[in-house]
Every structure is written in structure tokens, then in C-alpha cells.
Amino acid sequence: MNRRTTLMGVVALATGLMLAGCSSSDSKPELKVSGAFMPQPVSDMAAGFLVIRNSGDTSDRLTSVTSPLSDDITIHETKNQTMRMVSSFEVPAGGELDLERGGNHIMFMKLKQRPKQGEKVSVELHFEKADPIKIDLPVKETTHNPKKQ
Ligand code: CU
């Protein structure tokens, strides 16, 4: 009886340690945003581009974007020169999500005002796991494309 109780205690302790080990190695995604910009809009629509780097060992997903500039913001992929709304984008562990001209982008519709080159648009990026990230998108000239410089 006593021995059995002790054994159970040892098993419980071992299981507890294993669980603790598991949860501490299950680290969070570590996200960093760079190269963000918005080409100066020429209508009441605008696009946003940026790179999200994940240096953690857990993948995450960009699920939505919010901004005072618009209440109608979605995320789009471009395939065969046609853009399509998606519900989320993966930010792979140890990799990055590229939102770039001609490809994936943030789409702002029904702009409340038209930001000009040199201004900044504040946006908040929302993720499945990581905390939201607030950044400013500098407004660049309409044809700005960092990849082509
Ligand atoms: Cu679009």
C-alpha cells in the first residue's frame, strides 16, 4: 500500500516534469517587421507592403490588419496577376512572410483620407499566436518598389 503510493507519486512527479519540459520548449513565435511602406494612393484604395521575419521556432499566421485609415482592410494574395482575399498568411518558423509588389499585400479600401508621400499610416498587425504589432507605414511615391532600386 505504502509502496504503491510512493510509486504513484514518482510517476506523477515524472509526468509533471515532462509536461513542464514540453511547455518551456514550446516557445513563442518571435516576429519582427521591416521594410514597411504604402505607395501614395491615387484613389480611395491603397496597398501596404512589409516583411515579417519569425526568428522563433513556432510558426504563426497573420490573420488581420487594422488601421485608423480604413475600416475595410483585408489581406490579398496575387496569383496569375489576379488578386484574391485570403483569411491568413503563414509566417513560418525561422522564415519570413513577404508582402511585396506584385505579390501578397495588405489592401485598404474606402480610405477615410488620402495620405501623401512623407506621411505615415499607423497599422496594427494581428496574429494567431503572437501579440499584435503596431507599426507606421511610411507613404512613398506611387511607383515605389524597393526590389527595383
Ligand atoms: Cu488587393
Residues whose N, C-alpha, C, O or C-beta is under 5 A from the ligand:
A	BS01	CU	H76 M83 M107
